[in-house]
């Protein structure tokens, strides 16, 4: 029987993820969004991988993933 830590690692490797890129308009309310934050969209919780500014305060491109159901 594998150790519990190994079992969890194997489970994480098997789980599929769904990638998504969100493009939103820039505002002072979202200017500080970072990978520590999460996005709730379409009934799923999305984990932010990266945030890139589009232009000079025009928008943000947010790369995120969610576990597939």
N, C-alpha and C positions, 0 to 999 in steps of 0.2 A: 504494500500500500504506500503510495507516494506521500511525502510530507505535505501538510496543508498549504504551505507557501508555493510549492511546485504545482499543486492542483489549481490554485488560483491563477498562476501564471499561464498554465495551459488553457484554462477557460478564457482568459483575456485574448489569447492568440486565436482562438476559434471564433470569437465574436466578430461579426462583420460590422463595418462602419460605413456611414453614408457621408460623402463630402459635400459641402455646399459653400458657395461664395455669396455673401450678402453685400450689396452695394447700397449705401445709404447717404443721404445728404448730410453735410457737415453742419453741426450746430454746437454751441457751447455745452449742451446737455450730453453730447456723445463724444466730445473731444478727448476725453480721458479713458475711453474704452480700451481694455488691454486683455491679454490672455488669461488673466485671473478671473475675468467676468464670464458670464454664461448668457446665452440667448434662448428665450423660450419662443418657439415658433412652430406652428402646425402640430401642436400637441406633443412636441419633443423638446428635450433639453439639448442644446448645441454647445459644444466645447470649443472655445475660440483658440485657433492655432496661431493666427497672425493678424495684425491690423496694419493696413497700408493707407496713407493719406493719398487721395486723388487730387491732383492739382494743389493749389494753395487755398486750403479751407473750402474746397468744393464738395468733397465727399470722402467717405471711408470705404475701403474694400476689406471686408472681414472674411477670412477663410476659417471655416469651422467644420466639425464633424459631429455626427450623432450615431449612437449605436443603432444598428438595424434591429427591428423587432422580429 
